[in-house]
Amino acid sequence: MIIEIDQSGRVEYTSKPTVIAGYNKKWQRAVMIPAKDKRQLQKIFRQTGQPRIFNSKVFAALIFCLIEKNYHKITGLVVDR
């Protein structure tokens, strides 16, 4: 099963929530992280000296949360630019 991934509200925009959605003909799911939580995570990344990887790590974590229950069925991910 190939899943298409789409993002609304970029991770680096910490004043707005981010929603990551995955879908195909038979499967649809979405996860959201509120702006407040993104700001807290960004603060932690800054405190640990890793501010540059905040965006990619949070984005990857959201994708993981999105597909974790169905990962054994998924054969590919297509991330929309």
FILO-885364 format. One line per field, with one value per atom (N, C-alpha, C, O): residue number from 1; residue in three letters; atom name; x, y, z. Coordinates in Angstrom, 2 decimals, m for minus. Layout:
nr <- (NUM:...)
rest <- (ALA:...)
atom <- (CA:...)
east <- (X:...)
north <- (Y:...)
up <- (Z:...)
END
This chain:
nr <- (1:1:1:1:2:2:2:2:3:3:3:3:4:4:4:4:5:5:5:5:6:6:6:6:7:7:7:7:8:8:8:8:9:9:9:9:10:10:10:10:11:11:11:11:12:12:12:12:13:13:13:13:14:14:14:14:15:15:15:15:16:16:16:16:17:17:17:17:18:18:18:18:19:19:19:19:20:20:20:20:21:21:21:21:22:22:22:22:23:23:23:23:24:24:24:24:25:25:25:25:26:26:26:26:27:27:27:27:28:28:28:28:29:29:29:29:30:30:30:30:31:31:31:31:32:32:32:32:33:33:33:33:34:34:34:34:35:35:35:35:36:36:36:36:37:37:37:37:38:38:38:38:39:39:39:39:40:40:40:40:41:41:41:41:42:42:42:42:43:43:43:43:44:44:44:44:45:45:45:45:46:46:46:46:47:47:47:47:48:48:48:48:49:49:49:49:50:50:50:50:51:51:51:51:52:52:52:52:53:53:53:53:54:54:54:54:55:55:55:55:56:56:56:56:57:57:57:57:58:58:58:58:59:59:59:59:60:60:60:60:61:61:61:61:62:62:62:62:63:63:63:63:64:64:64:64:65:65:65:65:66:66:66:66:67:67:67:67:68:68:68:68:69:69:69:69:70:70:70:70:71:71:71:71:72:72:72:72:73:73:73:73:74:74:74:74:75:75:75:75:76:76:76:76:77:77:77:77:78:78:78:78:79:79:79:79:80:80:80:80:81:81:81:81)
rest <- (MET:MET:MET:MET:ILE:ILE:ILE:ILE:ILE:ILE:ILE:ILE:GLU:GLU:GLU:GLU:ILE:ILE:ILE:ILE:ASP:ASP:ASP:ASP:GLN:GLN:GLN:GLN:SER:SER:SER:SER:GLY:GLY:GLY:GLY:ARG:ARG:ARG:ARG:VAL:VAL:VAL:VAL:GLU:GLU:GLU:GLU:TYR:TYR:TYR:TYR:THR:THR:THR:THR:SER:SER:SER:SER:LYS:LYS:LYS:LYS:PRO:PRO:PRO:PRO:THR:THR:THR:THR:VAL:VAL:VAL:VAL:ILE:ILE:ILE:ILE:ALA:ALA:ALA:ALA:GLY:GLY:GLY:GLY:TYR:TYR:TYR:TYR:ASN:ASN:ASN:ASN:LYS:LYS:LYS:LYS:LYS:LYS:LYS:LYS:TRP:TRP:TRP:TRP:GLN:GLN:GLN:GLN:ARG:ARG:ARG:ARG:ALA:ALA:ALA:ALA:VAL:VAL:VAL:VAL:MET:MET:MET:MET:ILE:ILE:ILE:ILE:PRO:PRO:PRO:PRO:ALA:ALA:ALA:ALA:LYS:LYS:LYS:LYS:ASP:ASP:ASP:ASP:LYS:LYS:LYS:LYS:ARG:ARG:ARG:ARG:GLN:GLN:GLN:GLN:LEU:LEU:LEU:LEU:GLN:GLN:GLN:GLN:LYS:LYS:LYS:LYS:ILE:ILE:ILE:ILE:PHE:PHE:PHE:PHE:ARG:ARG:ARG:ARG:GLN:GLN:GLN:GLN:THR:THR:THR:THR:GLY:GLY:GLY:GLY:GLN:GLN:GLN:GLN:PRO:PRO:PRO:PRO:ARG:ARG:ARG:ARG:ILE:ILE:ILE:ILE:PHE:PHE:PHE:PHE:ASN:ASN:ASN:ASN:SER:SER:SER:SER:LYS:LYS:LYS:LYS:VAL:VAL:VAL:VAL:PHE:PHE:PHE:PHE:ALA:ALA:ALA:ALA:ALA:ALA:ALA:ALA:LEU:LEU:LEU:LEU:ILE:ILE:ILE:ILE:PHE:PHE:PHE:PHE:CYS:CYS:CYS:CYS:LEU:LEU:LEU:LEU:ILE:ILE:ILE:ILE:GLU:GLU:GLU:GLU:LYS:LYS:LYS:LYS:ASN:ASN:ASN:ASN:TYR:TYR:TYR:TYR:HIS:HIS:HIS:HIS:LYS:LYS:LYS:LYS:ILE:ILE:ILE:ILE:THR:THR:THR:THR:GLY:GLY:GLY:GLY:LEU:LEU:LEU:LEU:VAL:VAL:VAL:VAL:VAL:VAL:VAL:VAL:ASP:ASP:ASP:ASP:ARG:ARG:ARG:ARG)
atom <- (N:CA:C:O:N:CA:C:O:N:CA:C:O:N:CA:C:O:N:CA:C:O:N:CA:C:O:N:CA:C:O:N:CA:C:O:N:CA:C:O:N:CA:C:O:N:CA:C:O:N:CA:C:O:N:CA:C:O:N:CA:C:O:N:CA:C:O:N:CA:C:O:N:CA:C:O:N:CA:C:O:N:CA:C:O:N:CA:C:O:N:CA:C:O:N:CA:C:O:N:CA:C:O:N:CA:C:O:N:CA:C:O:N:CA:C:O:N:CA:C:O:N:CA:C:O:N:CA:C:O:N:CA:C:O:N:CA:C:O:N:CA:C:O:N:CA:C:O:N:CA:C:O:N:CA:C:O:N:CA:C:O:N:CA:C:O:N:CA:C:O:N:CA:C:O:N:CA:C:O:N:CA:C:O:N:CA:C:O:N:CA:C:O:N:CA:C:O:N:CA:C:O:N:CA:C:O:N:CA:C:O:N:CA:C:O:N:CA:C:O:N:CA:C:O:N:CA:C:O:N:CA:C:O:N:CA:C:O:N:CA:C:O:N:CA:C:O:N:CA:C:O:N:CA:C:O:N:CA:C:O:N:CA:C:O:N:CA:C:O:N:CA:C:O:N:CA:C:O:N:CA:C:O:N:CA:C:O:N:CA:C:O:N:CA:C:O:N:CA:C:O:N:CA:C:O:N:CA:C:O:N:CA:C:O:N:CA:C:O:N:CA:C:O:N:CA:C:O:N:CA:C:O:N:CA:C:O:N:CA:C:O:N:CA:C:O:N:CA:C:O:N:CA:C:O:N:CA:C:O:N:CA:C:O)
east <- (0.85:0.00:0.90:1.77:0.69:1.44:0.56:m0.61:1.15:0.43:0.98:2.20:0.10:0.50:0.40:m0.60:1.44:1.53:1.41:2.07:0.58:0.42:0.49:0.11:0.98:1.18:0.43:0.42:m0.19:m0.84:m0.26:m0.28:0.24:0.88:2.27:2.42:3.25:4.61:5.08:4.67:5.94:6.45:7.15:6.99:7.91:8.68:7.82:8.30:6.57:5.65:5.02:3.97:5.66:5.25:4.06:3.68:3.49:2.29:1.01:m0.09:1.15:0.00:0.20:1.33:m0.89:m0.74:m0.29:m0.45:0.26:0.65:m0.20:m0.36:m0.73:m1.50:m0.79:m0.48:m0.55:0.03:m1.06:m1.59:m1.39:m2.42:m1.83:m0.96:m2.31:m1.92:m3.17:m4.20:m3.08:m4.28:m3.92:m2.84:m4.82:m4.87:m6.33:m7.20:m6.63:m8.03:m8.76:m9.96:m8.04:m8.69:m8.36:m8.93:m7.47:m6.96:m6.82:m6.31:m7.26:m7.12:m6.87:m7.51:m5.93:m5.64:m4.93:m4.28:m5.04:m4.35:m3.91:m4.56:m2.82:m2.35:m2.05:m1.70:m2.20:m1.99:m1.12:m1.22:m0.28:0.47:0.14:0.30:m0.33:m0.70:0.53:1.65:0.31:1.39:2.12:3.35:1.39:1.99:3.00:4.09:2.65:3.55:4.78:5.88:4.59:5.74:6.72:7.93:6.20:7.07:7.85:9.03:7.19:7.89:8.99:10.09:8.69:9.70:10.86:12.02:10.54:11.58:12.51:13.72:11.94:12.73:13.69:14.85:13.20:14.04:15.18:16.32:14.88:15.91:16.97:18.16:16.55:17.51:18.37:19.58:17.75:18.49:19.52:20.56:19.25:20.18:21.17:21.94:21.13:22.07:21.79:22.71:20.52:20.15:19.01:18.08:19.05:17.91:17.71:16.60:18.76:18.64:17.85:17.30:17.81:17.11:15.69:15.00:15.23:13.88:12.83:11.99:12.87:11.85:11.79:10.71:12.93:12.94:12.59:11.89:13.05:12.74:11.26:10.65:10.68:9.26:8.42:7.44:8.79:8.07:8.15:7.13:9.33:9.49:8.68:8.08:8.67:7.90:6.40:5.69:5.92:4.50:4.15:3.09:5.03:4.79:4.77:3.93:5.70:5.71:4.39:3.81:3.92:2.64:1.49:0.54:1.58:0.53:0.45:m0.64:1.60:1.61:1.91:1.88:2.19:2.67:1.74:2.22:0.44:m0.48:m0.62:m1.10:m0.21:m0.36:0.98:0.99:2.08:3.38:3.66:4.35:3.15:3.40:2.69:3.07:1.68:0.95:1.50:1.23:2.25:2.70:3.98:4.96:3.95:5.12:5.85:6.98:5.22:5.86:5.14:3.94:5.90:5.35:5.72:6.86:4.75:5.00:4.69:3.53:5.72:5.55:5.38:6.24:4.27:3.98:4.85:4.98:5.45:6.28:5.39:5.88)
north <- (m1.17:0.00:1.24:1.38:2.11:3.36:4.48:4.61:5.26:6.34:7.68:7.87:8.60:9.97:10.81:10.75:11.60:12.42:13.89:14.34:14.63:16.05:16.79:16.25:18.01:18.80:20.12:20.76:20.51:21.81:22.53:21.99:23.70:24.44:23.89:22.92:24.48:23.97:23.88:24.68:22.92:22.71:23.95:24.29:24.62:25.78:27.00:27.95:26.99:28.09:27.77:27.13:28.23:27.82:28.62:28.42:29.49:30.21:29.52:29.94:28.46:27.74:26.24:25.77:25.49:24.04:23.42:24.02:22.22:21.47:20.21:19.50:19.94:18.72:17.94:18.48:16.66:15.76:14.73:14.09:14.59:13.66:12.63:12.94:11.42:10.34:9.75:9.62:9.38:8.86:8.03:8.18:7.18:6.50:6.11:6.63:5.23:4.91:4.25:4.44:3.49:2.73:3.22:2.72:4.17:4.54:6.05:6.70:6.60:8.03:8.21:7.58:9.09:9.38:10.71:11.13:11.38:12.65:12.75:12.21:13.46:13.78:15.27:15.89:15.84:17.27:17.53:16.82:18.56:19.04:20.53:21.31:20.90:22.30:23.22:22.78:24.48:25.47:25.52:25.63:25.45:25.51:24.38:24.59:23.18:22.03:22.19:21.80:22.76:22.99:23.97:23.79:25.01:25.98:25.34:25.63:24.46:23.76:22.86:22.82:22.13:21.28:22.11:21.73:23.21:24.08:24.58:24.65:24.91:25.36:24.26:24.53:23.03:21.90:21.70:21.48:21.77:21.60:22.71:22.45:23.91:25.01:24.78:25.01:24.33:24.09:22.99:23.01:22.02:20.92:21.19:20.31:22.40:22.77:22.16:21.99:21.82:21.19:21.93:21.28:23.25:23.96:23.69:23.82:23.31:23.10:21.86:21.78:20.89:19.64:19.60:18.58:20.67:20.72:20.38:19.51:21.05:20.86:19.42:18.82:18.87:17.53:16.46:15.50:16.59:15.58:15.59:14.53:16.76:16.85:16.33:15.61:16.70:16.21:14.68:14.03:14.12:12.66:12.00:10.95:12.60:12.04:12.04:11.09:13.10:13.16:12.09:11.47:11.87:10.81:9.45:8.61:9.25:7.99:7.79:6.71:8.82:8.74:8.43:7.72:8.97:8.77:7.32:6.78:6.69:5.36:4.21:3.06:4.47:3.42:2.21:1.09:2.41:1.28:0.46:m0.67:1.00:0.31:0.14:m0.16:0.31:0.29:m1.02:m1.02:m2.12:m3.42:m3.57:m4.42:m2.76:m2.81:m1.81:m1.94:m0.83:0.27:m0.13:m0.55:0.03:m0.31:0.92:0.82:2.08:3.31:4.55:4.52:5.64:6.94:7.94:7.97:8.76:9.84:11.14:11.42:11.93:13.16:14.31:14.54:15.03:16.15:17.35:17.67:17.99:19.15:20.34:21.44)
up <- (0.00:0.00:0.00:0.86:m0.95:m1.03:m0.47:m0.83:0.42:1.09:0.62:0.53:0.31:m0.02:1.25:1.97:1.51:2.72:2.32:1.37:3.04:2.79:4.13:5.16:4.09:5.30:5.19:4.13:6.29:6.38:7.59:8.69:7.39:8.48:8.74:9.48:8.15:8.24:9.69:10.53:9.96:11.32:11.85:13.02:11.02:11.48:11.80:12.42:11.37:11.71:13.06:13.13:14.13:15.47:16.02:17.17:15.23:15.68:15.21:15.57:14.41:13.88:14.06:14.09:14.19:14.31:12.99:11.92:13.08:11.89:11.83:12.82:10.63:10.40:9.31:8.25:9.57:8.58:8.26:9.16:6.98:6.56:5.61:4.80:5.73:4.83:4.22:4.89:2.96:2.31:1.08:0.50:0.71:m0.58:m0.79:m0.09:m1.72:m2.02:m0.85:m0.69:m0.04:1.03:2.44:3.41:2.58:3.90:4.02:3.11:5.14:5.40:6.88:7.72:7.20:8.61:8.68:7.72:9.83:10.03:11.49:12.38:11.71:13.06:13.10:12.10:14.30:14.45:15.68:16.68:15.58:16.73:16.89:15.96:18.07:18.30:18.31:18.58:18.03:18.00:19.34:19.38:20.43:21.77:21.97:22.51:21.54:21.66:20.78:21.16:19.59:18.71:19.34:19.24:19.97:20.63:21.78:21.98:22.53:23.61:23.07:23.61:22.01:21.39:20.83:20.97:20.19:19.63:20.75:20.56:21.88:23.02:23.49:23.80:23.54:23.93:22.94:23.35:21.65:20.63:20.75:20.57:21.05:21.24:22.47:22.43:23.56:24.80:24.65:25.32:23.79:23.59:22.45:22.07:21.92:20.87:19.52:18.71:19.24:17.98:17.27:16.79:17.20:16.60:15.12:14.61:14.42:12.97:12.59:11.50:13.49:13.15:13.69:13.53:14.31:14.85:13.79:14.02:12.66:11.61:11.13:11.09:10.76:10.18:11.20:10.86:12.43:13.45:13.81:13.96:13.96:14.30:13.12:13.33:11.90:10.72:10.64:10.40:10.86:10.83:11.94:11.72:13.12:14.23:13.93:14.27:13.30:12.93:11.90:11.98:10.95:9.96:10.65:10.35:11.58:12.34:13.07:13.02:13.76:14.48:13.53:13.88:12.34:11.34:10.87:10.70:10.66:10.03:10.99:10.56:12.26:13.14:13.26:13.38:13.24:13.38:12.11:12.16:10.98:9.70:8.98:7.78:9.66:8.98:8.25:7.23:8.76:8.13:6.78:5.97:6.53:5.26:4.23:3.04:4.70:3.83:3.11:3.72:1.79:0.98:0.48:0.00:0.59:0.13:0.61:0.88:0.72:1.11:0.03:m0.44:m0.35:m1.30:m0.56:m0.23:m0.30:0.44:m0.54:m1.39:m0.42:m1.30:m0.91:0.27:m1.90:m1.63:m1.44:m1.19)
END
